[in-house]
């Protein structure tokens, strides 16, 4: 069975103190039925954009990705 590897995430150290990060996530072959668990770190100021109004954006992402 072929394993897929990913690069570890890199956290940025910004002077604003808001945190943040970059995550490299490889494209997974869905036919293999592999699962990928990862962590995405975002600035506190961006959380609302990811969730969206009434959770609309995060719900759409879950549907589109099957998460």
N, C-alpha and C positions, 0 to 999 in steps of 0.2 A: 504494500500500500504506500502510495506516494504521499509524503507529508509536505505541507506548504509552510513556509516560514515567513515571518514578517519582521520588519525592523522595529526595534523598540521606539516608543514615542519619545519625543524630545520636548522638554518643557522650556518655555522661554522665560527669562528673568527680565521682565520689563520694569522700568523705573516707576510705572504707575501703580504697581502693587496689585493690579487686577488679576494677575495670573494669566494662564493661557497655555496653549500647547499645540503641537502638530502631531498628528497620528497618521502613519502610513498603513493603510489597510489593503492587502492584496485582494484582487478579484478572485472570488471563490468559484469553483466549478460546482454548480448546484446539482449536477447529475451524480456526484459522488456522495451527496448527502452530508457533507462536512459542516460542522458548526464552527463559528468563530466568535470568541468572546473578547471584547476589547474595552478600553476606557478612553473616552474623549474628554479632555479637560478644556473648559472654555471660561472666558472671563465672566464674572458675575453680571456684567452689563449686557452680555449676549444671551443669557439663559432665556429671557423672554422671547427673543427672536426664534430660538430653537423650538420652544414649546408652542408658540403662536397663540393667537387669541382663542380662548376656550380650549386650548390643547390641539387646535386644528392642524398645525404643522407637524407636531410629533406623531399624531394619529396617522397623517398621510404618509410620513416616513415609515411607520410601522407596517402599513398596508403595502407600500411599494417594495419594501425589503423583505417582507415576511417575518419580521422580527416580532 
